[in-house]
Amino acid sequence: MTPSTLVSAEELAAHLNDPAWRIVDCRHDLRDHAFGRREYDAGHVAGAFFADIEHDLSGPKTGTNGRHPLPARDKLVELFRGWGLGNPSQLVAYDGQGGQFAVRLWWLARWLGFSRVAVLDGGWQAWLAIGAPTSRTAPAGQQGTFAAGAPLVEYVDAAFVLDHLADPRTLVLDARAPERYAGEQEPIDPVAGHIPGAINRFWQANLADGKFKSPSALRTEFEALLAGRKPSDLIHQCGSGVTSCHNLLAMEIAGLHGTRLYAGSWSEWVADPTRPVAVGRSA
């Protein structure tokens, strides 16, 4: 079995000493960028590496490309190899926030053409709940042989979204909290609101008791949002292209394949004042 969406804490524990499995801690806080490393140093899944969302899993910011631009593919390949990853390996990402940040690594791996990647369902809390081994020591550096392939996921840019605003077949799905989507509050980005025509599904709606809902439940919920559209008609978006991957993963779990990511998301969208902005809650 090669998990490509989710892996349970029990299954990961059974492979903890498997040299073909690589584990990466993606804990993070959008308003305290040192949080993830502090938590990792205080204790992490035994054998796990640490990936920093701001630096390892994002590229340089220009002021117009959002808060978490996609990293260069060659830099990402180098990072993966530094974890000792090879193409036959199994990669598992986790965090302590229900997958909010681990999904970034999941999506990036698939962007590099790597399908053997999964998110630890329930994350750090699920690992602690079964009493599985933890450590405060980083694993020794290794050199893997990972090679990128054709992307298994697609993304679009701001120009594509702008060109399709009036297209009734295109659905933009905003993964941010309802109050941010509505423009009622904006704690991170300089402009409040949402992309006109976008509807809201807070990424936390994918979870029940800290773990992903069943495939059938997720399928029912997302098919209602699609309202007869194909999954490929849907574009995922959030504040910076990170938590939108949570909805994307949930749709993969539900068997609804082919959705796309607006990688720059809201933080890129509002960097250009000529792009339209809407406020208010979706129906």
C-alpha positions in Angstrom: 0.0 0.0 0.0 1.3 3.5 -0.9 -0.9 6.1 0.9 -1.5 9.1 -1.4 -4.0 11.1 0.7 -4.2 10.1 4.4 -2.3 7.8 6.8 -3.4 7.0 10.3 -1.2 7.3 13.3 -1.3 3.5 13.8 -0.1 2.9 10.2 2.7 5.5 10.5 3.8 3.9 13.8 4.0 0.5 12.1 6.4 2.0 9.6 8.4 4.2 11.9 11.6 2.2 11.4 11.0 1.6 7.7 13.9 3.3 5.8 11.5 3.8 2.8 9.3 6.2 4.8 10.1 9.8 5.4 8.2 12.0 7.9 8.1 15.8 7.9 6.8 18.1 10.6 5.1 21.2 9.1 3.8 22.9 12.2 3.4 26.6 11.8 1.7 29.8 12.9 0.9 32.5 10.4 1.4 35.3 13.0 4.4 33.7 14.8 6.8 32.3 12.2 9.1 30.8 14.9 6.3 28.7 16.4 6.8 25.6 14.3 10.5 25.3 14.9 9.9 25.8 18.7 7.3 23.1 18.8 9.5 20.7 16.7 12.5 21.3 19.1 10.3 20.6 22.1 9.1 17.3 20.7 8.2 15.7 17.3 7.4 12.4 15.7 10.6 10.3 16.1 12.7 10.5 13.0 10.7 13.5 11.5 12.5 16.3 9.7 11.2 19.9 9.9 10.0 22.0 7.0 9.5 25.7 7.5 6.5 27.0 5.6 7.9 30.5 5.2 11.3 29.4 3.8 11.5 25.8 2.9 8.0 25.5 1.3 7.7 29.0 -0.2 9.7 31.0 -2.7 10.9 34.6 -2.5 8.3 37.3 -2.1 8.3 40.2 -4.5 5.5 42.2 -2.9 3.1 41.3 -5.7 3.2 37.4 -5.6 1.5 36.8 -2.3 2.6 35.7 1.1 3.6 32.2 0.2 4.8 32.1 -3.4 5.5 28.7 -4.9 9.2 27.7 -4.4 11.4 26.9 -7.4 11.0 23.3 -8.4 14.8 22.7 -8.3 15.0 24.1 -4.8 12.2 21.8 -3.7 13.9 18.8 -5.3 17.0 19.6 -3.3 15.0 19.8 -0.1 13.4 16.5 -0.7 16.7 14.9 -1.4 18.1 16.3 1.8 15.4 14.3 3.7 16.8 11.1 2.0 13.8 10.8 -0.2 13.8 8.6 -3.3 11.1 8.0 -5.8 10.2 4.7 -4.2 9.9 6.4 -0.8 6.7 7.2 1.1 6.4 10.8 2.4 4.2 11.7 5.3 3.5 15.3 6.3 1.9 16.3 9.6 1.2 19.4 11.7 -0.7 20.1 14.9 -3.5 22.1 13.3 -5.7 19.4 11.6 -3.6 19.4 8.4 -3.8 23.2 7.8 -0.1 23.4 6.9 0.8 19.8 6.1 -1.4 20.0 3.1 1.1 22.5 1.6 3.8 19.8 1.5 1.3 17.2 0.2 0.4 19.5 -2.7 4.0 20.5 -3.5 5.0 16.9 -3.7 2.3 16.2 -6.2 3.4 19.3 -8.1 6.7 17.6 -8.4 5.0 14.5 -9.8 5.3 12.5 -6.6 2.2 10.5 -5.7 3.5 8.6 -2.7 2.7 11.4 -0.2 0.1 11.5 2.5 -1.0 13.7 5.5 -1.1 12.2 9.0 -4.8 12.2 9.8 -5.2 13.9 13.2 -1.6 15.1 13.1 0.5 15.5 16.2 -2.4 15.1 18.5 -3.3 11.7 17.0 0.3 10.6 17.3 0.4 11.5 21.0 -2.9 9.9 21.6 -1.6 6.4 20.7 1.6 6.9 22.8 3.9 6.6 19.8 7.6 7.5 20.0 8.6 11.1 20.0 12.0 12.8 20.0 13.7 16.2 20.5 16.6 15.3 18.1 16.6 16.0 14.4 17.5 13.0 12.2 20.9 12.9 10.6 21.2 14.5 7.2 20.9 12.1 4.3 21.1 12.4 0.5 18.3 10.9 -1.5 17.9 10.3 -5.2 14.5 12.0 -5.7 13.8 13.2 -9.2 10.8 15.3 -10.2 8.3 14.2 -12.8 5.3 15.7 -14.6 3.0 17.6 -12.2 0.0 15.6 -10.8 -1.8 18.9 -9.9 -2.5 22.1 -11.7 -2.5 25.7 -10.6 -3.7 28.9 -12.2 -2.6 32.5 -11.9 -4.4 35.8 -11.1 -4.9 36.6 -14.8 -6.7 33.3 -15.3 -9.0 33.9 -12.4 -9.7 37.5 -13.5 -10.5 36.3 -17.1 -13.0 33.7 -15.7 -14.9 35.9 -13.1 -17.9 36.1 -15.4 -17.8 32.4 -16.5 -20.7 30.6 -14.8 -18.9 27.2 -15.3 -15.9 28.4 -13.1 -16.3 28.2 -9.4 -13.7 29.8 -7.0 -13.8 28.3 -3.6 -12.3 30.3 -0.7 -11.0 28.3 2.2 -10.6 31.1 4.7 -12.7 31.7 7.9 -16.1 33.1 7.1 -15.4 36.5 8.8 -12.3 36.9 6.6 -14.1 35.9 3.5 -16.9 38.3 4.3 -14.5 41.2 4.9 -15.7 41.6 8.4 -12.1 41.3 9.7 -8.7 40.8 8.2 -5.9 40.1 10.6 -3.2 39.3 8.0 -3.7 40.9 4.6 -4.0 44.7 3.9 -7.4 44.5 2.2 -10.5 42.7 3.5 -13.0 40.8 1.4 -13.0 38.1 -1.3 -12.7 37.6 -5.0 -16.1 38.4 -6.6 -18.2 35.3 -7.3 -16.1 33.1 -5.0 -18.0 31.0 -2.4 -16.8 30.1 1.0 -15.9 26.8 2.5 -13.8 27.1 5.6 -11.1 24.4 5.5 -12.1 23.3 9.0 -15.4 22.1 7.6 -13.5 19.1 6.3 -12.8 17.8 9.8 -14.7 16.0 12.5 -13.0 15.6 15.9 -9.7 16.7 14.4 -9.6 14.2 11.6 -10.9 14.3 8.0 -14.6 13.3 7.5 -15.3 10.1 5.6 -15.0 10.1 1.8 -18.7 9.8 1.4 -19.5 12.7 3.7 -16.9 14.9 1.9 -18.2 13.9 -1.5 -21.8 14.8 -0.6 -20.7 18.2 0.7 -18.5 19.1 -2.2 -20.9 17.9 -4.8 -23.5 20.3 -3.3 -21.0 23.1 -3.8 -20.2 22.1 -7.3 -23.9 22.2 -8.2 -23.5 20.2 -11.3 -20.1 21.5 -12.3 -17.1 19.1 -12.9 -14.3 19.1 -10.4 -12.0 20.6 -13.0 -14.3 23.7 -13.1 -13.3 24.5 -9.4 -10.4 26.7 -8.4 -9.2 26.6 -4.8 -8.1 29.8 -3.1 -7.4 31.0 0.4 -5.1 33.7 1.9 -1.9 32.6 0.4 -2.3 29.2 -1.3 -1.7 27.1 1.7 -4.9 26.2 3.5 -6.8 26.1 0.2 -4.9 22.8 -0.3 -6.9 21.4 2.6 -10.1 21.6 0.5 -8.2 20.2 -2.5 -7.0 17.2 -0.4 -10.6 16.7 0.9 -11.9 16.5 -2.6 -9.2 14.0 -3.5 -10.2 11.9 -0.5 -13.8 12.2 -1.8 -12.8 10.9 -5.2 -13.4 14.3 -6.9 -10.2 14.7 -8.9 -8.8 17.4 -11.1 -9.5 20.6 -9.2 -7.0 23.5 -9.5 -5.2 25.8 -7.1 -4.9 29.6 -7.4 -1.5 29.6 -5.9 -1.1 33.3 -5.2 -4.6 33.5 -3.6 -6.0 36.5 -1.8 -2.7 38.0 -0.7 -1.5 38.2 -4.4 -5.0 39.2 -5.6 -5.1 42.4 -3.5 -1.5 43.4 -4.3 -2.9 44.9 -7.5 -5.5 47.5 -6.6 -7.2 47.3 -10.0 -8.5 43.8 -9.2 -12.1 43.8 -8.0 -13.0 43.0 -4.4 -16.3 41.9 -2.9 -17.6 41.7 0.7 -20.4 39.9 2.4 -21.2 36.3 3.2 -22.0 33.7 0.5 -25.5 32.3 0.5 
